[in-house]
Amino acid sequence: MTSPLHGEDPVFKSPRAHYPIFFNSMKLENYMPELSANDKMTLVQYSIEKYENEEELISKLSSILPEKDIQRSLDTLIGTQKVRRIGSEIIQNNTSHTELPELPDNVKELLDKI
């Protein structure tokens, strides 16, 4: 067996080397509308009204948003005191400090799905 430095590349000898690569030709459809950061936070705030338990909230929202976006929105809302954490599991909107933002139509449709 020769090394790649001597003119032969062992990768091209593998049986998979002759299969066409489809990754560049695949088009992934995104069925979820693109949400802005504010829309994501609004969705999380209104979801907190339905589900105060953090685990349940994350599990319901994970069908719509990636967990990273959910955690980022929660952290931002807690940091800006729009949402407060009560104990280790309960999350509430801090309505005494701020009001809930207006609910856009595209966010309302997503909220109805969860």
N, C-alpha and C positions, 0 to 999 in steps of 0.2 A: 504494500500500500504506500502510495506516495503522499507527501504532505501538500497542502494547498500552495505552499511556497514553490513547489517544483512543477507547477503547471496543471495539476489535476485537483479539482475541488470535490471532496467526498460527498458534498451535499447533492450534487447533480447525479450522483450514482444511486441515491436513494430511490425507492420505487415511487415516492410521492412527487418526485421532481418533474414528472411528465404530466401531472394533473394540472389543468388550468386553475389559476387563482381567481376566485370569484369575489373576493372581499371588496375590491375596488368597484366592481360592477353592481354590487348589491346596493339597493336604495332602501334605507330604513325609513319607514313612515312614522312620523310623530303625530299621534292622534290627539294628544293633549295640546290645547292652545298654549302658546308661549306666554308665561306670566312674568310680570315685572317683580322686582323685589318687594315693592309696596303691596302688590296684589297677593303675593305669597304670605306676607305678614298679616294682611287683612283676612285671608282665608284661615290662617292659624288662629287669629283672634276670635273669629266667629265660630270656629270649631271648638274652641275652649268653652264657649257657651253651651255646646252640646255635650262635650266630654271633658270633665274636670280632671279625671285621672290621667296622668302623663303617659303611662304605657298604652292605655286604650286610645288616647289621642294620637299617639305616634302610629299605632297599628292601623287606625282608620285613615290617617292622612298618607300613609305610605303607599296606598293604591293610587294616589294622585301626584305626590311629590317625592323626590328622593329624600332619604332620611337626613342627609347632610343639610339640605335646604330647610327641613323642618327644625333641626337643632339650631341652625343659624338664625332662623326667624324667632324661635323661642328665646335664644340668648339675647338677641337685639331687643325684643319686647320686654324682657326682664330688665335689661340694662337701662332702657329708657323709662322704666317704671310704668309701662302700659299694662303689664301683666305681673302678677306677684305669685311667688311660690309659697304655699302653705304646707309645711311639713316636707316630707321627701317625695310625696306622690301627687299632691293636689296642686293644680295651677288654676288661678282665677284671673279674670280681667280686672284691672284696677280701675273700676268705673268711678270711684271717688276721686281719683287723680286725673283721669282723662276719659273722654267719651270714645265709643267705638266709631271707627271711620265709616264713611258711607260705603255701602256694599255695591260694587260694580256688577253689571249683569253677567259677565263671564265668570266671575267668582261665585255669584249666586248659583249658577248652573252646577258648578263643581261642588259647592256646599250641599246642594240637594242630593248629590250622588252618594255622599258618605253618611 
